[in-house]
Amino acid sequence: MKTFNHLFVVLEANNDTQPALMRAEQIALLNKARITLCLGANSRMHQIEKDIAALGDSVSEAQIHQLLTDNCQKFLKKLAEPLQKKAIQIEFSLGWSDDAVDGIIEAVEKSKADLVIKSSRHHSKIKTLFYTPTDWKLLRKCPAPILMVHSEKPHLPQNMLAAVSALAIDEEHSKLDLQVLDYASSISQLFQAKLKVINAFTPVPLGVSLDGTGVYQDEYLQDLQQEHHLKTLELTRKFSISDDQVETRHGDTNSAITECVTELNIDMVIMGTIAREGLAGLFIGNTAEKILESLDCEILTVKI
């Protein structure tokens, strides 16, 4: 059973609404957790431009640093005050790294937080061809589980979907499945939410037709689906997840998850992600990133 005693919230520097903070508040009240509010100091630079100009040409780097620190602390205290009135313990973390993601990662590692929560937004496909969004970078690099929240919702998630790959290709993916189910079981119990587990697999075709599409036999697909389903049940039973909460589908993983989210009115998807670097990491979004961009529900990603 996973615990969520320390929440790390990555704030939107210039937004009045903070969906991630709202969700963190709800979890903290349920679990008596403490919250660290993280803000990239440089993201507030435009807020002190007038103050810098008022100091004239003689302004020093130390003065700018102090102005920025004061501005950030004022912003953080304003956000923290309503939570502190509810007896939630709040800590502050200011990031000074030129790279926002590196600053967040460094702060997360120091905090040893159980869960990182961040507001997220969709990005255009053209933009992601040439620029890796901050959310994607965090999914790849962050050592702690990350909950991405798209919008402020007053109610807690009531329908959750955990995605696994029961016949994992290697030991790393097998461990990842166990992590996904552990977190899914834990957070669904915390929220008293309904949990569904899906195992999507892509069958290898028995042949290729003249038009280039794969050829399958019904009996072959049924046997393969049964094999995947039984393996999934082996995993889910370790976490006392009932068999009727488990479903196996053949087809593209992204499509299967998207279909389930729509059919079951899913509020949160829990899935694993593998950190990748180099050209593959720059140009090819993995399943978690594609799901993050295609769905409006919350996404909780975990690593081993």
DRENVOVO-179958 format. One record per atom (N, C-alpha, C): x, y, z. Coordinates in steps of 0.1 Angstrom, whole numbers, padded with zeros to 4 digits, always signed. Layout:
! residues N
XYZ;...
! end
This chain:
! residues 304
+0008-0012+0000;+0000+0000+0000;+0009+0012+0000;+0006+0021-0010;+0014+0034-0011;+0008+0044-0002;+0016+0053+0003;+0011+0064+0012;+0014+0077+0004;+0006+0087+0008;+0008+0100+0002;+0008+0111+0013;+0019+0110+0021;+0020+0119+0032;+0027+0132+0029;+0034+0132+0018;+0041+0145+0014;+0038+0147-0001;+0031+0158-0003;+0027+0162-0017;+0035+0174-0022;+0040+0173-0034;+0048+0183-0040;+0041+0189-0052;+0037+0202-0050;+0028+0208-0060;+0036+0218-0069;+0037+0216-0082;+0043+0225-0091;+0033+0235-0095;+0035+0248-0092;+0026+0258-0094;+0027+0265-0107;+0016+0270-0112;+0015+0278-0124;+0019+0293-0120;+0030+0298-0125;+0036+0310-0120;+0027+0322-0122;+0018+0322-0132;+0011+0335-0135;-0004+0332-0137;-0009+0322-0131;-0023+0318-0132;-0030+0320-0119;-0042+0326-0120;-0050+0327-0107;-0056+0313-0103;-0059+0305-0113;-0064+0292-0110;-0053+0282-0109;-0053+0273-0099;-0043+0263-0097;-0049+0249-0095;-0053+0242-0106;-0059+0229-0105;-0051+0219-0096;-0038+0219-0098;-0030+0210-0090;-0031+0212-0075;-0032+0225-0072;-0032+0228-0058;-0046+0224-0052;-0056+0226-0059;-0070+0221-0055;-0070+0206-0052;-0064+0198-0061;-0063+0184-0059;-0054+0180-0047;-0043+0187-0046;-0034+0185-0034;-0041+0188-0021;-0049+0198-0021;-0056+0202-0008;-0066+0191-0005;-0073+0185-0014;-0082+0174-0012;-0075+0162-0006;-0064+0158-0012;-0056+0147-0008;-0051+0149+0006;-0046+0161+0008;-0040+0164+0022;-0050+0163+0033;-0062+0168+0030;-0073+0167+0040;-0077+0153+0043;-0077+0144+0032;-0080+0130+0034;-0070+0123+0041;-0057+0126+0039;-0046+0118+0043;-0037+0125+0054;-0041+0137+0058;-0033+0145+0067;-0019+0147+0062;-0018+0150+0050;-0004+0151+0043;+0000+0166+0044;+0013+0167+0043;+0019+0181+0042;+0021+0184+0027;+0022+0197+0024;+0023+0201+0010;+0035+0210+0008;+0043+0207-0002;+0054+0216-0006;+0050+0223-0019;+0049+0237-0018;+0046+0245-0030;+0059+0249-0037;+0060+0245-0050;+0072+0247-0057;+0069+0258-0068;+0078+0268-0069;+0077+0278-0079;+0090+0281-0085;+0091+0282-0098;+0103+0286-0105;+0104+0301-0104;+0114+0306-0097;+0116+0320-0094;+0116+0328-0107;+0124+0323-0117;+0126+0331-0129;+0113+0333-0137;+0103+0325-0135;+0090+0326-0142;+0082+0338-0137;+0087+0344-0126;+0080+0356-0121;+0088+0369-0124;+0098+0368-0132;+0106+0379-0135;+0099+0391-0140;+0089+0389-0149;+0081+0400-0155;+0073+0408-0144;+0071+0401-0133;+0063+0408-0122;+0071+0419-0115;+0084+0419-0117;+0092+0429-0110;+0099+0439-0119;+0095+0439-0132;+0101+0447-0141;+0101+0462-0137;+0089+0467-0132;+0087+0481-0128;+0096+0484-0116;+0097+0474-0107;+0106+0477-0095;+0120+0478-0099;+0125+0470-0109;+0138+0470-0114;+0141+0484-0121;+0131+0488-0129;+0133+0501-0136;+0134+0512-0127;+0126+0512-0115;+0126+0522-0106;+0140+0524-0099;+0148+0514-0098;+0161+0514-0092;+0171+0520-0101;+0168+0521-0114;+0177+0528-0124;+0188+0518-0128;+0198+0524-0135;+0209+0517-0141;+0219+0511-0130;+0218+0516-0118;+0227+0511-0108;+0222+0499-0101;+0211+0493-0105;+0205+0481-0099;+0215+0470-0099;+0217+0463-0088;+0226+0452-0088;+0219+0438-0089;+0227+0428-0092;+0222+0414-0093;+0216+0410-0080;+0222+0414-0069;+0217+0410-0055;+0203+0417-0053;+0201+0429-0057;+0189+0436-0055;+0178+0429-0064;+0181+0425-0076;+0171+0418-0084;+0167+0405-0078;+0177+0398-0073;+0175+0385-0066;+0165+0387-0054;+0167+0398-0046;+0159+0400-0035;+0145+0404-0039;+0144+0412-0049;+0131+0416-0054;+0123+0404-0059;+0130+0395-0066;+0123+0383-0071;+0119+0374-0060;+0128+0372-0050;+0125+0364-0038;+0113+0369-0031;+0112+0382-0028;+0101+0388-0021;+0088+0386-0029;+0088+0388-0042;+0077+0386-0050;+0071+0372-0050;+0081+0363-0051;+0077+0348-0051;+0071+0344-0038;+0077+0349-0027;+0072+0345-0014;+0058+0351-0011;+0056+0363-0016;+0043+0369-0014;+0032+0361-0022;+0036+0357-0034;+0027+0349-0042;+0024+0335-0035;+0035+0329-0030;+0033+0316-0023;+0025+0317-0011;+0027+0327-0003;+0020+0329+0010;+0005+0331+0007;+0002+0339-0004;-0012+0341-0007;-0019+0328-0011;-0013+0319-0018;-0018+0306-0021;-0019+0297-0009;-0010+0298+0000;-0009+0289+0011;-0019+0292+0022;-0022+0305+0023;-0031+0310+0035;-0044+0302+0036;-0052+0300+0026;-0064+0292+0028;-0062+0278+0032;-0051+0272+0028;-0048+0258+0032;-0043+0258+0047;-0035+0267+0051;-0031+0268+0064;-0042+0270+0074;-0052+0277+0070;-0064+0279+0078;-0071+0265+0081;-0069+0256+0072;-0075+0242+0074;-0065+0233+0080;-0055+0238+0086;-0045+0231+0094;-0036+0222+0085;-0034+0225+0073;-0025+0218+0064;-0011+0224+0065;-0002+0216+0067;+0012+0220+0068;+0018+0224+0055;+0023+0236+0053;+0028+0241+0040;+0042+0244+0041;+0050+0240+0031;+0064+0244+0029;+0066+0250+0016;+0076+0258+0014;+0079+0265+0002;+0092+0260-0005;+0092+0260-0018;+0104+0256-0025;+0106+0265-0037;+0116+0273-0037;+0119+0282-0049;+0130+0276-0057;+0127+0275-0070;+0137+0270-0080;+0144+0281-0087;+0158+0280-0087;+0165+0291-0094;+0173+0286-0106;+0170+0274-0110;+0177+0269-0122;+0172+0275-0135;+0181+0277-0144;+0177+0283-0157;+0168+0274-0165;+0170+0261-0162;+0161+0251-0168;+0150+0247-0158;+0137+0250-0162;+0126+0249-0152;+0125+0234-0148;+0126+0225-0157;+0124+0211-0153;+0135+0206-0144;+0148+0210-0147;+0159+0206-0139;+0157+0211-0125;+0152+0223-0124;+0150+0229-0110;+0139+0222-0103;+0129+0217-0110;+0118+0210-0103;+0123+0196-0099;+0131+0189-0107;+0136+0176-0104;+0145+0177-0092;+0154+0187-0092;+0163+0189-0080;+0155+0191-0067;+0145+0199-0068;+0136+0202-0056;+0129+0189-0052;+0124+0182-0061;+0116+0169-0058;+0125+0159-0051;+0137+0158-0056;+0147+0149-0050;+0151+0153-0036;+0152+0165-0033;+0155+0170-0020;+0143+0168-0010;+0131+0170-0015;+0120+0169-0007;+0116+0155-0003;+0120+0145-0012;+0116+0131-0010;+0101+0130-0009;+0094+0137-0018;+0079+0137-0018;+0074+0124-0023;+0062+0120-0018;+0055+0108-0022;+0048+0110-0036;+0044+0122-0039;+0036+0124-0051;+0038+0139-0056;+0041+0140-0068;+0042+0153-0075;+0029+0156-0082;+0023+0168-0080;+0011+0172-0087;+0013+0184-0095;+0009+0184-0107;+0011+0196-0116;-0001+0198-0125;-0005+0210-0127;-0015+0213-0137;-0009+0211-0151;-0018+0207-0160;-0013+0203-0173;-0022+0210-0184;-0017+0211-0196;-0025+0216-0207;-0021+0209-0220;-0030+0209-0229;-0027+0202-0242;-0018+0211-0251;-0010+0205-0259;-0001+0212-0268;-0004+0208-0283;-0002+0217-0292;-0004+0214-0306;+0006+0204-0311;+0002+0195-0320;+0010+0185-0326;+0022+0191-0333;+0020+0202-0340;+0031+0209-0347;+0042+0214-0337;+0037+0219-0326;+0046+0225-0316;+0055+0214-0309;+0049+0202-0307;+0056+0191-0301;+0066+0184-0310;+0065+0187-0323;+0075+0182-0332;+0089+0189-0330;+0088+0201-0326;+0101+0209-0325;+0104+0213-0311;+0095+0211-0302;+0097+0215-0288;+0091+0205-0278;+0099+0200-0269;+0094+0191-0259;+0087+0198-0247;+0074+0197-0245;+0067+0204-0235;+0073+0200-0221;+0071+0210-0212;+0076+0208-0198;+0070+0195-0192;+0057+0193-0194;+0050+0182-0189;+0057+0169-0193;+0060+0168-0206;+0066+0156-0212;+0080+0154-0205;+0087+0164-0203;+0101+0163-0197;+0099+0158-0183;+0089+0163-0176;+0087+0158-0162;+0084+0143-0162;+0075+0139-0171;+0071+0125-0172;+0083+0116-0173;+0093+0121-0181;+0105+0113-0184;+0115+0113-0173;+0116+0124-0166;+0128+0126-0157;+0124+0125-0142;+0112+0129-0139;+0109+0130-0125;+0110+0116-0117;+0117+0116-0106;+0119+0103-0099;+0106+0099-0091;+0097+0108-0089;+0085+0105-0081;+0073+0103-0090;+0063+0097-0086;+0050+0096-0094;+0045+0110-0096;+0039+0112-0108;+0033+0125-0111;+0019+0124-0115;+0011+0133-0108;-0003+0134-0111;-0005+0147-0119;-0010+0145-0132;-0012+0157-0141;-0027+0160-0140;-0030+0172-0137;-0044+0177-0136;-0047+0187-0146;-0058+0185-0154;-0061+0194-0165;-0070+0206-0161;-0079+0204-0151;-0088+0214-0148;-0092+0213-0133;-0098+0224-0128;-0103+0224-0114;-0116+0217-0114;-0116+0206-0106;-0129+0199-0104;-0131+0198-0088;-0143+0202-0084;-0145+0202-0069;-0147+0188-0064;-0150+0178-0072;-0152+0165-0067;-0140+0157-0069;-0138+0147-0060;-0127+0137-0062;-0130+0128-0073;-0119+0123-0080;-0121+0112-0090;-0129+0100-0085;-0139+0096-0092;-0147+0085-0087;-0145+0072-0096;-0140+0074-0108;-0138+0063-0117;-0124+0063-0122;-0116+0052-0119;-0102+0052-0122;-0099+0040-0131;-0089+0042-0140;-0085+0031-0149;-0070+0029-0148;-0066+0017-0145;-0051+0014-0144;-0048+0006-0157;-0037+0010-0164;-0033+0003-0176;-0020-0005-0174;-0021-0018-0177;-0009-0027-0175;-0006-0034-0188;+0005-0041-0188;+0009-0049-0200;+0013-0063-0194;+0004-0071-0192;+0006-0083-0183;+0017-0092-0188;+0018-0095-0201;+0029-0103-0207;+0040-0093-0211;+0046-0088-0200;+0057-0078-0202;+0069-0083-0210;+0075-0074-0217;+0086-0079-0226;+0099-0081-0218;+0100-0075-0206;+0112-0077-0198;+0109-0075-0184;+0119-0077-0175;+0117-0076-0161;+0113-0062-0157;+0119-0052-0163;+0116-0038-0160;+0102-0035-0162;+0095-0039-0173;+0081-0037-0175;+0073-0045-0165;+0077-0057-0161;+0070-0065-0151;+0069-0058-0138;+0080-0052-0134;+0081-0044-0121;+0072-0032-0122;+0072-0026-0134;+0064-0014-0136;+0049-0017-0135;+0044-0029-0140;+0030-0032-0138;+0026-0033-0124;+0035-0039-0115;+0032-0041-0101;+0032-0027-0094;+0040-0018-0099;+0040-0004-0093;+0027+0003-0097;+0023+0001-0109;+0010+0007-0114;-0002+0002-0106;-0002-0011-0104;-0014-0016-0096;-0013-0013-0081;-0001-0012-0076;+0000-0008-0062;-0005+0007-0060;-0001+0016-0069;-0005+0030-0068;-0020+0031-0071;-0025+0023-0081;-0039+0024-0084;-0048+0019-0073;-0044+0008-0067;-0051+0002-0056;-0051+0012-0044;-0040+0018-0041;-0038+0027-0030;-0047+0040-0032;-0046+0046-0043;-0052+0059-0045;-0067+0057-0047;-0071+0046-0053;-0086+0044-0054;-0092+0041-0040;-0085+0035-0031;-0090+0033-0018;-0091+0046-0010;-0080+0054-0012;-0080+0068-0006;-0092+0076-0010;-0095+0076-0023;-0106+0084-0028;-0119+0077-0028;-0119+0064-0024;-0131+0055-0024;-0137+0055-0038;-0129+0053-0047;-0133+0053-0061;-0134+0039-0067;-0141+0038-0078;-0142+0025-0085;-0129+0024-0094;-0123+0012-0094;-0111+0009-0101;-0113-0001-0112;-0109+0002-0124;-0109-0008-0135;-0095-0010-0140;-0091-0022-0143;-0078-0025-0148;-0079-0030-0163;-0071-0024-0172;-0072-0028-0186;-0058-0033-0190;-0058-0044-0197;-0045-0049-0203;-0048-0049-0218;-0041-0040-0225;-0043-0040-0240;-0031-0046-0247;-0033-0054-0257;-0021-0060-0263;-0024-0060-0279;-0013-0060-0286;-0013-0060-0300;-0009-0073-0305;-0018-0081-0311;-0014-0095-0316;-0006-0094-0328;+0003-0104-0329;+0011-0106-0341;+0003-0113-0352;+0002-0107-0364;-0007-0113-0374;-0001-0127-0379;-0010-0135-0382;-0006-0149-0388;-0001-0147-0402;-0005-0137-0409;-0001-0134-0422;-0005-0120-0427;-0003-0117-0439;-0006-0104-0444;-0014-0106-0457;-0026-0098-0458;-0034-0099-0469;-0028-0091-0481;-0035-0091-0492;-0030-0084-0504;-0030-0069-0502;-0039-0064-0494;-0039-0049-0492;-0030-0045-0480;-0022-0055-0475;-0012-0051-0465;-0017-0052-0451;-0030-0055-0448;-0035-0056-0434;-0032-0070-0429;-0031-0070-0415;-0028-0083-0409;-0039-0093-0410;-0036-0106-0410;-0046-0116-0410;-0046-0124-0397;-0058-0125-0391;-0059-0132-0378;-0070-0142-0379;-0069-0152-0371;-0080-0162-0369;-0087-0160-0356;-0100-0161-0356;-0108-0159-0343;-0103-0167-0332;-0100-0180-0335;-0095-0189-0324;-0082-0185-0319;-0073-0180-0328;-0060-0175-0324;-0061-0163-0315;-0070-0154-0318;-0072-0141-0310;-0078-0145-0297;-0088-0154-0297;-0094-0158-0284;-0084-0165-0275;-0075-0173-0280;-0065-0180-0272;-0055-0170-0266;-0051-0160-0275;-0042-0150-0270;-0048-0141-0260;-0060-0137-0262;-0067-0128-0253;-0069-0136-0239;-0072-0148-0240;-0073-0156-0227;-0060-0157-0220;-0049-0159-0227;-0036-0159-0221;-0033-0146-0214;-0035-0135-0221;-0033-0122-0215;-0042-0119-0203;-0054-0124-0204;-0063-0121-0193;-0060-0129-0180;-0056-0141-0182;-0052-0149-0170;-0039-0144-0164;-0030-0139-0172;-0018-0133-0166;-0021-0120-0159;-0031-0112-0164;-0035-0100-0158;-0041-0103-0144;-0049-0113-0144;-0056-0117-0131;-0045-0121-0121;-0035-0128-0125;-0024-0131-0116;-0018-0119-0109;-0017-0108-0116;-0012-0096-0111;-0022-0089-0102;-0034-0087-0107;-0044-0080-0099;-0048-0086-0086;-0048-0100-0086;-0051-0107-0073;-0041-0104-0062;-0029-0100-0066;-0019-0097-0056;-0023-0085-0048;-0032-0077-0054;-0036-0064-0047;-0051-0064-0043;-0056-0076-0043;-0070-0078-0039;-0080-0071-0048;-0077-0070-0060;-0085-0064-0070;-0094-0075-0076;-0107-0074-0075;-0116-0085-0080;-0115-0087-0095;-0118-0099-0099;-0117-0103-0113;-0126-0095-0122;-0138-0091-0117;-0147-0084-0125;-0143-0069-0128;-0132-0065-0121;-0126-0052-0124;-0116-0052-0135;-0113-0064-0141;-0102-0065-0150;-0108-0068-0164;-0102-0061-0174;-0106-0063-0188;-0094-0064-0197;-0094-0073-0207;-0083-0074-0216;-0089-0071-0230;-0082-0063-0238;-0086-0060-0251;-0074-0061-0260;-0076-0065-0273;-0065-0065-0283;-0066-0053-0291;-0055-0047-0295;-0055-0035-0303;-0045-0025-0297;-0044-0014-0303;-0035-0003-0299;-0037+0002-0285;-0027+0003-0277;-0028+0007-0263;-0035+0020-0262;-0031+0030-0269;-0036+0043-0268;-0051+0043-0271;-0055+0036-0282;-0069+0035-0285;-0078+0028-0275;-0072+0017-0269;-0079+0010-0259;-0082+0018-0247;-0072+0025-0242;-0073+0034-0230;-0083+0045-0233;-0082+0051-0245;-0091+0062-0248;-0105+0057-0249;-0108+0046-0254;-0121+0040-0255;-0127+0037-0241;-0118+0032-0233;-0123+0029-0219;-0126+0041-0211;-0118+0051-0213;-0121+0064-0206;-0134+0070-0210;-0137+0069-0223;-0150+0074-0228;-0162+0065-0223;-0160+0052-0224;-0171+0043-0221;-0174+0043-0206;-0164+0044-0198;-0166+0043-0183;-0166+0056-0176;-0165+0067-0183;-0165+0080-0177;-0154+0081-0167;-0142+0078-0171;-0130+0077-0163;-0125+0091-0159;-0122+0093-0146;-0117+0106-0141;-0102+0106-0140;-0096+0094-0138;-0081+0093-0137;-0076+0080-0143;-0065+0082-0150;-0058+0070-0156;-0045+0069-0149;-0042+0056-0144;-0029+0053-0138;-0021+0044-0147;-0009+0048-0150;-0001+0041-0160;+0014+0042-0157;+0022+0034-0162;+0036+0034-0161;+0043+0041-0172;+0055+0046-0170;+0062+0053-0181;+0077+0050-0179;+0084+0048-0190;+0098+0044-0190;+0106+0057-0194;+0115+0061-0187;+0124+0073-0190;+0132+0070-0202;+0132+0079-0212;+0140+0077-0224;+0148+0090-0227;+0159+0088-0233;+0168+0100-0236;+0172+0099-0251;+0179+0109-0255;+0184+0108-0269;+0174+0112-0279;+0176+0109-0292;+0167+0113-0303;+0153+0106-0301;+0153+0094-0296;+0140+0087-0294;+0131+0095-0284;+0138+0100-0274;+0131+0108-0264;+0126+0122-0269;+0134+0127-0278;+0130+0140-0284;+0119+0140-0294;+0118+0130-0302;+0109+0130-0313;+0098+0120-0312;+0098+0110-0304;+0088+0100-0303;+0081+0100-0289;+0069+0105-0288;+0062+0105-0276;+0058+0091-0272;+0060+0087-0259;+0056+0073-0255;+0041+0074-0252;+0036+0062-0247;+0021+0061-0245;+0016+0071-0235;+0023+0073-0224;+0019+0082-0214;+0018+0097-0219;+0027+0101-0228;+0027+0114-0233;+0015+0116-0243;+0013+0105-0251;+0002+0106-0261;-0012+0106-0253;-0013+0099-0243;-0025+0099-0235;-0027+0112-0228;-0017+0118-0223;-0017+0131-0216;-0023+0141-0226;-0019+0141-0239;-0023+0151-0248;-0037+0148-0254;-0042+0136-0253;-0054+0132-0260;-0066+0132-0250;-0064+0131-0237;-0075+0130-0227;-0076+0142-0218;-0088+0145-0213;-0090+0156-0204;-0090+0151-0189;-0090+0138-0187;-0090+0133-0174;-0076+0134-0167;-0075+0132-0154;-0062+0133-0148;-0054+0120-0151;-0041+0122-0151;-0031+0111-0155;-0021+0110-0144;-0021+0098-0138;-0010+0095-0128;+0000+0085-0134;+0012+0090-0135;+0022+0081-0141;+0033+0077-0130;+0037+0065-0131;+0046+0060-0121;+0058+0053-0128;+0069+0053-0121;+0081+0046-0126;+0086+0036-0116;+0095+0027-0120;+0101+0018-0110;+0114+0024-0104;
! end
